[in-house]
Amino acid sequence: MSKVQRQATISRLIGEHEVTNQPQLIDLLAEHGIEATQATVSRDLDDIGAVKVRVPSGNTVYAIPEFAPNRLAPVDQLRRVMGEWVAEVACSGNIVILRTPPGCAHVVASALDRSRVDGLLGTVAGDDTLMCVSASTDGTQLADDLRDLAGLD
């Protein structure tokens, strides 16, 4: 496993679990078949910009700004962003294309990425167009879900 793959796994684990210390993270990595020493994990955490934050439970946990739980977009916020900025939704295979006013695609892409919509692997935004990649080979359901969130018929 490459350093980049290990760091991506660490980022994902930090986003999915309340990781309070490095030994816990080492154990989580081992559960995913990744052997790492405390020194390696420490360097990786520094490389990816992980910080310790206090969460409502009172624990201090590792967080990465892009994956911090308080940055997840709630469905109501996503609906508002989609309704305000998405003008068109089209689908081809597993790719769903959203059209926005000029300069707005990144706003919608960010909200979608933070919302963790079921079936959405990720987004790529341009100026007025964004591409959403469906986890399914047929992106029709994702397109329908996004149309619904945008209030388009």
GUZA-166430 format. One record per residue: residue number from 1; residue in three letters; x, y, z of N, C-alpha, C in turn. Coordinates in steps of 0.2 Angstrom, whole numbers, plus 2048, in hexadecimal, padded with zeros to 3 digits. Layout:
@seq=NUM	type=Ala	n.px=X	n.py=Y	n.pz=Z	ca.px=X	ca.py=Y	ca.pz=Z	c.px=X	c.py=Y	c.pz=Z .
...
//
This chain:
@seq=1	type=Met	n.px=804	n.py=7FA	n.pz=800	ca.px=800	ca.py=800	ca.pz=800	c.px=804	c.py=806	c.pz=800 .
@seq=2	type=Ser	n.px=803	n.py=80B	n.pz=7FC	ca.px=807	ca.py=811	ca.pz=7FB	c.px=805	c.py=816	c.pz=801 .
@seq=3	type=Lys	n.px=809	n.py=81B	n.pz=802	ca.px=808	ca.py=820	ca.pz=807	c.px=802	c.py=824	c.pz=806 .
@seq=4	type=Val	n.px=800	n.py=825	n.pz=800	ca.px=7FA	ca.py=829	ca.pz=7FE	c.px=7F4	c.py=825	c.pz=7FF .
@seq=5	type=Gln	n.px=7F4	n.py=81E	n.pz=7FE	ca.px=7EE	ca.py=81A	ca.pz=7FF	c.px=7ED	c.py=819	c.pz=807 .
@seq=6	type=Arg	n.px=7F3	n.py=819	n.pz=80B	ca.px=7F2	ca.py=818	ca.pz=812	c.px=7F0	c.py=81F	c.pz=815 .
@seq=7	type=Gln	n.px=7F2	n.py=824	n.pz=812	ca.px=7EF	ca.py=82B	ca.pz=815	c.px=7E8	c.py=82C	c.pz=813 .
@seq=8	type=Ala	n.px=7E6	n.py=82A	n.pz=80D	ca.px=7DF	ca.py=82A	ca.pz=80B	c.px=7DB	c.py=826	c.pz=810 .
@seq=9	type=Thr	n.px=7DD	n.py=820	n.pz=812	ca.px=7DA	ca.py=81B	ca.pz=816	c.px=7D9	c.py=81F	c.pz=81D .
@seq=10	type=Ile	n.px=7DF	n.py=822	n.pz=820	ca.px=7DF	ca.py=825	ca.pz=826	c.px=7D9	c.py=82B	c.pz=826 .
@seq=11	type=Ser	n.px=7D9	n.py=82F	n.pz=821	ca.px=7D4	ca.py=834	ca.pz=820	c.px=7CD	c.py=831	c.pz=820 .
@seq=12	type=Arg	n.px=7CC	n.py=82C	n.pz=81D	ca.px=7C5	ca.py=829	ca.pz=81D	c.px=7C4	c.py=826	c.pz=824 .
@seq=13	type=Leu	n.px=7C8	n.py=823	n.pz=827	ca.px=7C7	ca.py=820	ca.pz=82E	c.px=7C6	c.py=826	c.pz=833 .
@seq=14	type=Ile	n.px=7C9	n.py=82B	n.pz=832	ca.px=7C8	ca.py=831	ca.pz=837	c.px=7C1	c.py=834	c.pz=836 .
@seq=15	type=Gly	n.px=7BF	n.py=834	n.pz=830	ca.px=7B8	ca.py=836	ca.pz=82E	c.px=7B3	c.py=832	c.pz=830 .
@seq=16	type=Glu	n.px=7B4	n.py=82B	n.pz=831	ca.px=7AF	ca.py=827	ca.pz=833	c.px=7AF	c.py=825	c.pz=83A .
@seq=17	type=His	n.px=7B4	n.py=826	n.pz=83E	ca.px=7B5	ca.py=824	ca.pz=845	c.px=7B7	c.py=829	c.pz=849 .
@seq=18	type=Glu	n.px=7B6	n.py=829	n.pz=84F	ca.px=7B9	ca.py=82E	ca.pz=854	c.px=7BF	c.py=82B	c.pz=856 .
@seq=19	type=Val	n.px=7C5	n.py=82D	n.pz=853	ca.px=7CB	ca.py=82A	ca.pz=854	c.px=7CF	c.py=82F	c.pz=859 .
@seq=20	type=Thr	n.px=7D0	n.py=82D	n.pz=85F	ca.px=7D2	ca.py=831	ca.pz=865	c.px=7DA	c.py=831	c.pz=866 .
@seq=21	type=Asn	n.px=7DD	n.py=82B	n.pz=863	ca.px=7E4	ca.py=82B	ca.pz=864	c.px=7E7	c.py=827	c.pz=85E .
@seq=22	type=Gln	n.px=7EE	n.py=827	n.pz=85E	ca.px=7F1	ca.py=823	ca.pz=858	c.px=7F1	c.py=81C	c.pz=859 .
@seq=23	type=Pro	n.px=7F2	n.py=819	n.pz=85F	ca.px=7F1	ca.py=812	ca.pz=85F	c.px=7EA	c.py=80F	c.pz=85D .
@seq=24	type=Gln	n.px=7E5	n.py=813	n.pz=85E	ca.px=7DE	ca.py=811	ca.pz=85B	c.px=7DE	c.py=811	c.pz=854 .
@seq=25	type=Leu	n.px=7E1	n.py=816	n.pz=851	ca.px=7E2	ca.py=817	ca.pz=84A	c.px=7E6	c.py=811	c.pz=847 .
@seq=26	type=Ile	n.px=7EB	n.py=80F	n.pz=84A	ca.px=7EF	ca.py=80A	ca.pz=848	c.px=7EB	c.py=803	c.pz=848 .
@seq=27	type=Asp	n.px=7E7	n.py=802	n.pz=84D	ca.px=7E3	ca.py=7FD	ca.pz=84D	c.px=7DD	c.py=7FD	c.pz=847 .
@seq=28	type=Leu	n.px=7DB	n.py=803	n.pz=846	ca.px=7D6	ca.py=803	ca.pz=841	c.px=7D9	c.py=802	c.pz=83A .
@seq=29	type=Leu	n.px=7DF	n.py=804	n.pz=839	ca.px=7E3	ca.py=803	ca.pz=833	c.px=7E4	c.py=7FB	c.pz=832 .
@seq=30	type=Ala	n.px=7E6	n.py=7F8	n.pz=838	ca.px=7E7	ca.py=7F1	ca.pz=838	c.px=7E1	c.py=7ED	c.pz=836 .
@seq=31	type=Glu	n.px=7DB	n.py=7EF	n.pz=838	ca.px=7D5	ca.py=7EC	ca.pz=836	c.px=7D3	c.py=7EC	c.pz=82F .
@seq=32	type=His	n.px=7D7	n.py=7F1	n.pz=82B	ca.px=7D6	ca.py=7F2	ca.pz=824	c.px=7DC	c.py=7EF	c.pz=821 .
@seq=33	type=Gly	n.px=7E0	n.py=7EB	n.pz=824	ca.px=7E6	ca.py=7E8	ca.pz=821	c.px=7EC	c.py=7EC	c.pz=820 .
@seq=34	type=Ile	n.px=7EC	n.py=7F2	n.pz=824	ca.px=7F2	ca.py=7F6	ca.pz=823	c.px=7F6	c.py=7F7	c.pz=829 .
@seq=35	type=Glu	n.px=7FC	n.py=7F4	n.pz=828	ca.px=801	ca.py=7F4	ca.pz=82E	c.px=805	c.py=7FB	c.pz=82E .
@seq=36	type=Ala	n.px=805	n.py=7FF	n.pz=834	ca.px=808	ca.py=805	ca.pz=834	c.px=80B	c.py=806	c.pz=83B .
@seq=37	type=Thr	n.px=810	n.py=809	n.pz=83C	ca.px=813	ca.py=80A	ca.pz=842	c.px=811	c.py=811	c.pz=845 .
@seq=38	type=Gln	n.px=812	n.py=812	n.pz=84B	ca.px=80F	ca.py=819	ca.pz=84E	c.px=813	c.py=81E	c.pz=84B .
@seq=39	type=Ala	n.px=819	n.py=81E	n.pz=84A	ca.px=81D	ca.py=823	ca.pz=846	c.px=81A	c.py=825	c.pz=83F .
@seq=40	type=Thr	n.px=818	n.py=820	n.pz=83C	ca.px=816	ca.py=821	ca.pz=835	c.px=80F	c.py=824	c.pz=835 .
@seq=41	type=Val	n.px=80B	n.py=822	n.pz=83A	ca.px=804	ca.py=825	ca.pz=83B	c.px=805	c.py=82C	c.pz=83D .
@seq=42	type=Ser	n.px=809	n.py=82D	n.pz=841	ca.px=80A	ca.py=834	ca.pz=844	c.px=80C	c.py=839	c.pz=83E .
@seq=43	type=Arg	n.px=811	n.py=836	n.pz=83A	ca.px=813	ca.py=83A	ca.pz=834	c.px=80D	c.py=83B	c.pz=82F .
@seq=44	type=Asp	n.px=809	n.py=836	n.pz=82E	ca.px=803	ca.py=836	ca.pz=829	c.px=7FE	c.py=83B	c.pz=82C .
@seq=45	type=Leu	n.px=7FD	n.py=83B	n.pz=832	ca.px=7F8	ca.py=840	ca.pz=835	c.px=7FA	c.py=847	c.pz=834 .
@seq=46	type=Asp	n.px=801	n.py=848	n.pz=835	ca.px=804	ca.py=84F	ca.pz=834	c.px=803	c.py=851	c.pz=82C .
@seq=47	type=Asp	n.px=805	n.py=84C	n.pz=828	ca.px=804	ca.py=84D	ca.pz=821	c.px=7FD	c.py=84F	c.pz=81E .
@seq=48	type=Ile	n.px=7F8	n.py=84C	n.pz=821	ca.px=7F2	ca.py=84D	ca.pz=81E	c.px=7EE	c.py=853	c.pz=822 .
@seq=49	type=Gly	n.px=7F2	n.py=856	n.pz=827	ca.px=7EF	ca.py=85B	ca.pz=82A	c.px=7EA	c.py=85A	c.pz=830 .
@seq=50	type=Ala	n.px=7EA	n.py=854	n.pz=833	ca.px=7E5	ca.py=852	ca.pz=838	c.px=7E7	c.py=856	c.pz=83E .
@seq=51	type=Val	n.px=7E1	n.py=858	n.pz=841	ca.px=7E2	ca.py=85C	ca.pz=848	c.px=7DD	c.py=858	c.pz=84D .
@seq=52	type=Lys	n.px=7DE	n.py=85A	n.pz=853	ca.px=7DA	ca.py=857	ca.pz=858	c.px=7D4	c.py=85C	c.pz=85A .
@seq=53	type=Val	n.px=7CE	n.py=85A	n.pz=85A	ca.px=7C8	ca.py=85E	ca.pz=85B	c.px=7C4	c.py=85B	c.pz=861 .
@seq=54	type=Arg	n.px=7C1	n.py=85F	n.pz=865	ca.px=7BC	ca.py=85D	ca.pz=86A	c.px=7B5	c.py=85C	c.pz=866 .
@seq=55	type=Val	n.px=7B2	n.py=856	n.pz=867	ca.px=7AC	ca.py=855	ca.pz=865	c.px=7A7	c.py=855	c.pz=86A .
@seq=56	type=Pro	n.px=7A0	n.py=855	n.pz=869	ca.px=79B	ca.py=855	ca.pz=86E	c.px=79B	c.py=850	c.pz=873 .
@seq=57	type=Ser	n.px=79E	n.py=84A	n.pz=872	ca.px=79F	ca.py=845	ca.pz=877	c.px=7A4	c.py=847	c.pz=87D .
@seq=58	type=Gly	n.px=7A8	n.py=84C	n.pz=87B	ca.px=7AD	ca.py=84F	ca.pz=880	c.px=7B4	c.py=84C	c.pz=87E .
@seq=59	type=Asn	n.px=7B4	n.py=847	n.pz=87A	ca.px=7BB	ca.py=844	ca.pz=877	c.px=7BE	c.py=849	c.pz=873 .
@seq=60	type=Thr	n.px=7C5	n.py=849	n.pz=873	ca.px=7C9	ca.py=84C	ca.pz=86D	c.px=7CA	c.py=847	c.pz=868 .
@seq=61	type=Val	n.px=7C9	n.py=848	n.pz=862	ca.px=7CA	ca.py=843	ca.pz=85D	c.px=7CE	c.py=846	c.pz=857 .
@seq=62	type=Tyr	n.px=7D1	n.py=842	n.pz=853	ca.px=7D4	ca.py=845	ca.pz=84D	c.px=7CF	c.py=847	c.pz=848 .
@seq=63	type=Ala	n.px=7D0	n.py=84C	n.pz=844	ca.px=7CC	ca.py=84E	ca.pz=83F	c.px=7D0	c.py=851	c.pz=839 .
@seq=64	type=Ile	n.px=7CD	n.py=851	n.pz=833	ca.px=7D0	ca.py=854	ca.pz=82E	c.px=7CB	c.py=859	c.pz=82B .
@seq=65	type=Pro	n.px=7CD	n.py=85F	n.pz=82A	ca.px=7C8	ca.py=865	ca.pz=829	c.px=7C3	c.py=863	c.pz=824 .
@seq=66	type=Glu	n.px=7C5	n.py=85F	n.pz=81E	ca.px=7C0	ca.py=85D	ca.pz=819	c.px=7BB	c.py=858	c.pz=81C .
@seq=67	type=Phe	n.px=7BD	n.py=854	n.pz=821	ca.px=7B9	ca.py=84F	ca.pz=823	c.px=7B6	c.py=850	c.pz=82A .
@seq=68	type=Ala	n.px=7B7	n.py=856	n.pz=82D	ca.px=7B5	ca.py=857	ca.pz=834	c.px=7AD	c.py=856	c.pz=834 .
@seq=69	type=Pro	n.px=7AB	n.py=852	n.pz=839	ca.px=7A4	ca.py=851	ca.pz=839	c.px=79F	c.py=857	c.pz=839 .
@seq=70	type=Asn	n.px=7A2	n.py=85D	n.pz=83C	ca.px=79E	ca.py=863	ca.pz=83C	c.px=79D	c.py=866	c.pz=835 .
@seq=71	type=Arg	n.px=7A1	n.py=864	n.pz=830	ca.px=7A1	ca.py=867	ca.pz=829	c.px=79C	c.py=863	c.pz=825 .
@seq=72	type=Leu	n.px=799	n.py=85D	n.pz=827	ca.px=794	ca.py=85A	ca.pz=823	c.px=78E	c.py=85E	c.pz=822 .
@seq=73	type=Ala	n.px=78C	n.py=85E	n.pz=81B	ca.px=786	ca.py=862	ca.pz=819	c.px=780	c.py=85E	c.pz=81B .
@seq=74	type=Pro	n.px=77C	n.py=861	n.pz=81F	ca.px=775	ca.py=85E	ca.pz=821	c.px=771	c.py=85E	c.pz=81A .
@seq=75	type=Val	n.px=76C	n.py=859	n.pz=81A	ca.px=768	ca.py=859	ca.pz=814	c.px=764	c.py=85F	c.pz=812 .
@seq=76	type=Asp	n.px=762	n.py=863	n.pz=817	ca.px=75E	ca.py=869	ca.pz=816	c.px=763	c.py=86E	c.pz=813 .
@seq=77	type=Gln	n.px=769	n.py=86F	n.pz=815	ca.px=76E	ca.py=873	ca.pz=812	c.px=76F	c.py=871	c.pz=80B .
@seq=78	type=Leu	n.px=770	n.py=86B	n.pz=80A	ca.px=771	ca.py=868	ca.pz=803	c.px=76B	c.py=86A	c.pz=7FE .
@seq=79	type=Arg	n.px=765	n.py=869	n.pz=801	ca.px=75F	ca.py=86A	ca.pz=7FD	c.px=75F	c.py=872	c.pz=7FB .
@seq=80	type=Arg	n.px=761	n.py=876	n.pz=800	ca.px=761	ca.py=87D	ca.pz=7FE	c.px=766	c.py=87F	c.pz=7F9 .
@seq=81	type=Val	n.px=76C	n.py=87C	n.pz=7FA	ca.px=772	ca.py=87E	ca.pz=7F5	c.px=770	c.py=87B	c.pz=7EE .
@seq=82	type=Met	n.px=76D	n.py=875	n.pz=7EE	ca.px=76B	ca.py=872	ca.pz=7E7	c.px=765	c.py=876	c.pz=7E4 .
@seq=83	type=Gly	n.px=760	n.py=878	n.pz=7E8	ca.px=75B	ca.py=87B	ca.pz=7E6	c.px=75C	c.py=882	c.pz=7E3 .
@seq=84	type=Glu	n.px=761	n.py=885	n.pz=7E6	ca.px=763	ca.py=88C	ca.pz=7E4	c.px=768	c.py=88C	c.pz=7DE .
@seq=85	type=Trp	n.px=76C	n.py=887	n.pz=7DE	ca.px=772	ca.py=887	ca.pz=7D9	c.px=771	c.py=882	c.pz=7D3 .
@seq=86	type=Val	n.px=76D	n.py=87D	n.pz=7D3	ca.px=76D	ca.py=878	ca.pz=7CE	c.px=768	c.py=879	c.pz=7C9 .
@seq=87	type=Ala	n.px=769	n.py=87A	n.pz=7C3	ca.px=764	ca.py=87C	ca.pz=7BE	c.px=763	c.py=876	c.pz=7BA .
@seq=88	type=Glu	n.px=767	n.py=871	n.pz=7B9	ca.px=766	ca.py=86B	ca.pz=7B5	c.px=76A	c.py=865	c.pz=7B7 .
@seq=89	type=Val	n.px=767	n.py=85F	n.pz=7B7	ca.px=76A	ca.py=859	ca.pz=7B8	c.px=76A	c.py=854	c.pz=7B3 .
@seq=90	type=Ala	n.px=76F	n.py=851	n.pz=7B0	ca.px=76F	ca.py=84D	ca.pz=7AB	c.px=774	c.py=847	c.pz=7AD .
@seq=91	type=Cys	n.px=772	n.py=841	n.pz=7A9	ca.px=776	ca.py=83B	ca.pz=7AB	c.px=778	c.py=837	c.pz=7A5 .
@seq=92	type=Ser	n.px=77E	n.py=834	n.pz=7A5	ca.px=780	ca.py=830	ca.pz=7A0	c.px=785	c.py=82A	c.pz=7A4 .
@seq=93	type=Gly	n.px=782	n.py=824	n.pz=7A3	ca.px=786	ca.py=81F	ca.pz=7A7	c.px=786	c.py=820	c.pz=7AE .
@seq=94	type=Asn	n.px=78C	n.py=820	n.pz=7B1	ca.px=78D	ca.py=821	ca.pz=7B8	c.px=78F	c.py=828	c.pz=7BA .
@seq=95	type=Ile	n.px=78E	n.py=82D	n.pz=7B5	ca.px=790	ca.py=834	ca.pz=7B6	c.px=78A	c.py=838	c.pz=7B6 .
@seq=96	type=Val	n.px=789	n.py=83C	n.pz=7BB	ca.px=783	ca.py=841	ca.pz=7BB	c.px=786	c.py=848	c.pz=7BB .
@seq=97	type=Ile	n.px=784	n.py=84C	n.pz=7B6	ca.px=786	ca.py=853	ca.pz=7B5	c.px=781	c.py=858	c.pz=7B8 .
@seq=98	type=Leu	n.px=783	n.py=85C	n.pz=7BC	ca.px=77F	ca.py=862	ca.pz=7BE	c.px=781	c.py=868	c.pz=7BB .
@seq=99	type=Arg	n.px=77D	n.py=86C	n.pz=7B9	ca.px=77E	ca.py=873	ca.pz=7B6	c.px=77C	c.py=878	c.pz=7BB .
@seq=100	type=Thr	n.px=780	n.py=87D	n.pz=7BC	ca.px=77F	ca.py=883	ca.pz=7C1	c.px=780	c.py=889	c.pz=7BD .
@seq=101	type=Pro	n.px=77E	n.py=88F	n.pz=7C1	ca.px=780	ca.py=896	ca.pz=7BE	c.px=788	c.py=896	c.pz=7BE .
@seq=102	type=Pro	n.px=78B	n.py=89A	n.pz=7BA	ca.px=792	ca.py=89B	ca.pz=7B9	c.px=795	c.py=89C	c.pz=7C0 .
@seq=103	type=Gly	n.px=79B	n.py=899	n.pz=7C2	ca.px=79E	ca.py=89A	ca.pz=7C8	c.px=79B	c.py=896	c.pz=7CE .
@seq=104	type=Cys	n.px=796	n.py=892	n.pz=7CD	ca.px=792	ca.py=88F	ca.pz=7D3	c.px=793	c.py=888	c.pz=7D4 .
@seq=105	type=Ala	n.px=797	n.py=884	n.pz=7CF	ca.px=797	ca.py=87D	ca.pz=7CF	c.px=79B	c.py=87B	c.pz=7D6 .
@seq=106	type=His	n.px=7A0	n.py=87E	n.pz=7D8	ca.px=7A4	ca.py=87C	ca.pz=7DD	c.px=7A0	c.py=87D	c.pz=7E4 .
@seq=107	type=Val	n.px=79B	n.py=881	n.pz=7E4	ca.px=797	ca.py=882	ca.pz=7EA	c.px=793	c.py=87B	c.pz=7EB .
@seq=108	type=Val	n.px=790	n.py=879	n.pz=7E5	ca.px=78C	ca.py=873	ca.pz=7E5	c.px=790	c.py=86D	c.pz=7E7 .
@seq=109	type=Ala	n.px=796	n.py=86D	n.pz=7E3	ca.px=79A	ca.py=867	ca.pz=7E4	c.px=79C	c.py=866	c.pz=7EB .
@seq=110	type=Ser	n.px=79E	n.py=86C	n.pz=7EF	ca.px=7A0	ca.py=86B	ca.pz=7F6	c.px=79B	c.py=869	c.pz=7FA .
@seq=111	type=Ala	n.px=794	n.py=86B	n.pz=7F9	ca.px=78F	ca.py=869	ca.pz=7FD	c.px=78D	c.py=862	c.pz=7FC .
@seq=112	type=Leu	n.px=78E	n.py=85F	n.pz=7F6	ca.px=78D	ca.py=858	ca.pz=7F4	c.px=792	c.py=854	c.pz=7F7 .
@seq=113	type=Asp	n.px=798	n.py=856	n.pz=7F7	ca.px=79E	ca.py=852	ca.pz=7FA	c.px=79D	c.py=852	c.pz=801 .
@seq=114	type=Arg	n.px=79B	n.py=857	n.pz=805	ca.px=79A	ca.py=857	ca.pz=80C	c.px=794	c.py=853	c.pz=80E .
@seq=115	type=Ser	n.px=78F	n.py=852	n.pz=80A	ca.px=789	ca.py=84F	ca.pz=80C	c.px=789	c.py=848	c.pz=80C .
@seq=116	type=Arg	n.px=78E	n.py=845	n.pz=808	ca.px=78F	ca.py=83E	ca.pz=808	c.px=788	c.py=83A	c.pz=805 .
@seq=117	type=Val	n.px=786	n.py=83D	n.pz=7FF	ca.px=780	ca.py=83A	ca.pz=7FC	c.px=781	c.py=833	c.pz=7FB .
@seq=118	type=Asp	n.px=77C	n.py=82F	n.pz=7FC	ca.px=77D	ca.py=827	ca.pz=7FB	c.px=77D	c.py=827	c.pz=7F3 .
@seq=119	type=Gly	n.px=782	n.py=823	n.pz=7F1	ca.px=783	ca.py=821	ca.pz=7EA	c.px=788	c.py=826	c.pz=7E6 .
@seq=120	type=Leu	n.px=78A	n.py=82B	n.pz=7EA	ca.px=78E	ca.py=830	ca.pz=7E7	c.px=796	c.py=82F	c.pz=7E9 .
@seq=121	type=Leu	n.px=79A	n.py=82D	n.pz=7E4	ca.px=7A1	ca.py=82C	ca.pz=7E5	c.px=7A5	c.py=833	c.pz=7E6 .
@seq=122	type=Gly	n.px=7A3	n.py=838	n.pz=7E2	ca.px=7A7	ca.py=83E	ca.pz=7E3	c.px=7A5	c.py=843	c.pz=7DD .
@seq=123	type=Thr	n.px=7A7	n.py=849	n.pz=7DD	ca.px=7A5	ca.py=84E	ca.pz=7D9	c.px=7AC	c.py=851	c.pz=7D6 .
@seq=124	type=Val	n.px=7AB	n.py=854	n.pz=7D0	ca.px=7B0	ca.py=858	ca.pz=7CD	c.px=7AD	c.py=85F	c.pz=7CA .
@seq=125	type=Ala	n.px=7AF	n.py=864	n.pz=7CC	ca.px=7AB	ca.py=86B	ca.pz=7CB	c.px=7AF	c.py=86F	c.pz=7C6 .
@seq=126	type=Gly	n.px=7AC	n.py=872	n.pz=7C1	ca.px=7AF	ca.py=877	ca.pz=7BD	c.px=7AC	c.py=87D	c.pz=7BF .
@seq=127	type=Asp	n.px=7AA	n.py=882	n.pz=7BA	ca.px=7A7	ca.py=888	ca.pz=7BB	c.px=7A0	c.py=888	c.pz=7BC .
@seq=128	type=Asp	n.px=79D	n.py=885	n.pz=7B7	ca.px=795	ca.py=884	ca.pz=7B8	c.px=793	c.py=87D	c.pz=7B7 .
@seq=129	type=Thr	n.px=797	n.py=879	n.pz=7B7	ca.px=795	ca.py=872	ca.pz=7B6	c.px=799	c.py=86D	c.pz=7BB .
@seq=130	type=Leu	n.px=795	n.py=868	n.pz=7BE	ca.px=799	ca.py=864	ca.pz=7C2	c.px=797	c.py=85D	c.pz=7C0 .
@seq=131	type=Met	n.px=79C	n.py=858	n.pz=7C1	ca.px=79B	ca.py=851	ca.pz=7BF	c.px=79B	c.py=84D	c.pz=7C6 .
@seq=132	type=Cys	n.px=796	n.py=849	n.pz=7C7	ca.px=795	ca.py=845	ca.pz=7CC	c.px=796	c.py=83E	c.pz=7CA .
@seq=133	type=Val	n.px=79A	n.py=83A	n.pz=7CE	ca.px=79B	ca.py=833	ca.pz=7CC	c.px=797	c.py=82F	c.pz=7D0 .
@seq=134	type=Ser	n.px=792	n.py=82B	n.pz=7CD	ca.px=78E	ca.py=826	ca.pz=7D1	c.px=792	c.py=820	c.pz=7D2 .
@seq=135	type=Ala	n.px=790	n.py=81D	n.pz=7D8	ca.px=793	ca.py=816	ca.pz=7DA	c.px=791	c.py=811	c.pz=7D6 .
@seq=136	type=Ser	n.px=78B	n.py=812	n.pz=7D3	ca.px=787	ca.py=80D	ca.pz=7CF	c.px=789	c.py=80E	c.pz=7C8 .
@seq=137	type=Thr	n.px=789	n.py=809	n.pz=7C3	ca.px=78B	ca.py=809	ca.pz=7BC	c.px=785	c.py=80D	c.pz=7B9 .
@seq=138	type=Asp	n.px=77F	n.py=80E	n.pz=7BC	ca.px=77A	ca.py=812	ca.pz=7B9	c.px=778	c.py=817	c.pz=7BE .
@seq=139	type=Gly	n.px=77A	n.py=81D	n.pz=7BC	ca.px=779	ca.py=823	ca.pz=7C1	c.px=772	c.py=826	c.pz=7C1 .
@seq=140	type=Thr	n.px=76D	n.py=822	n.pz=7BE	ca.px=766	ca.py=825	ca.pz=7BE	c.px=764	c.py=827	c.pz=7C5 .
@seq=141	type=Gln	n.px=765	n.py=822	n.pz=7C9	ca.px=762	ca.py=823	ca.pz=7D0	c.px=765	c.py=829	c.pz=7D3 .
@seq=142	type=Leu	n.px=76C	n.py=82A	n.pz=7D3	ca.px=76F	ca.py=830	ca.pz=7D5	c.px=76D	c.py=836	c.pz=7D2 .
@seq=143	type=Ala	n.px=76C	n.py=836	n.pz=7CB	ca.px=769	ca.py=83C	ca.pz=7C8	c.px=762	c.py=83E	c.pz=7CB .
@seq=144	type=Asp	n.px=75E	n.py=839	n.pz=7CC	ca.px=757	ca.py=83A	ca.pz=7CE	c.px=758	c.py=83D	c.pz=7D5 .
@seq=145	type=Asp	n.px=75C	n.py=83A	n.pz=7D9	ca.px=75D	ca.py=83D	ca.pz=7E0	c.px=75F	c.py=844	c.pz=7E0 .
@seq=146	type=Leu	n.px=764	n.py=845	n.pz=7DC	ca.px=766	ca.py=84C	ca.pz=7DB	c.px=761	c.py=851	c.pz=7D9 .
@seq=147	type=Arg	n.px=75D	n.py=84F	n.pz=7D4	ca.px=758	ca.py=853	ca.pz=7D1	c.px=753	c.py=854	c.pz=7D7 .
@seq=148	type=Asp	n.px=751	n.py=84F	n.pz=7DB	ca.px=74D	ca.py=850	ca.pz=7E0	c.px=74F	c.py=855	c.pz=7E5 .
@seq=149	type=Leu	n.px=756	n.py=855	n.pz=7E7	ca.px=759	ca.py=859	ca.pz=7EC	c.px=759	c.py=861	c.pz=7E9 .
@seq=150	type=Ala	n.px=759	n.py=861	n.pz=7E2	ca.px=759	ca.py=868	ca.pz=7DF	c.px=752	c.py=86A	c.pz=7DE .
@seq=151	type=Gly	n.px=74D	n.py=866	n.pz=7DF	ca.px=746	ca.py=868	ca.pz=7DE	c.px=745	c.py=869	c.pz=7D6 .
@seq=152	type=Leu	n.px=748	n.py=865	n.pz=7D2	ca.px=747	ca.py=865	ca.pz=7CB	c.px=742	c.py=85F	c.pz=7C9 .
@seq=153	type=Asp	n.px=73E	n.py=860	n.pz=7C5	ca.px=739	ca.py=85A	ca.pz=7C3	c.px=73C	c.py=857	c.pz=7BC .
//
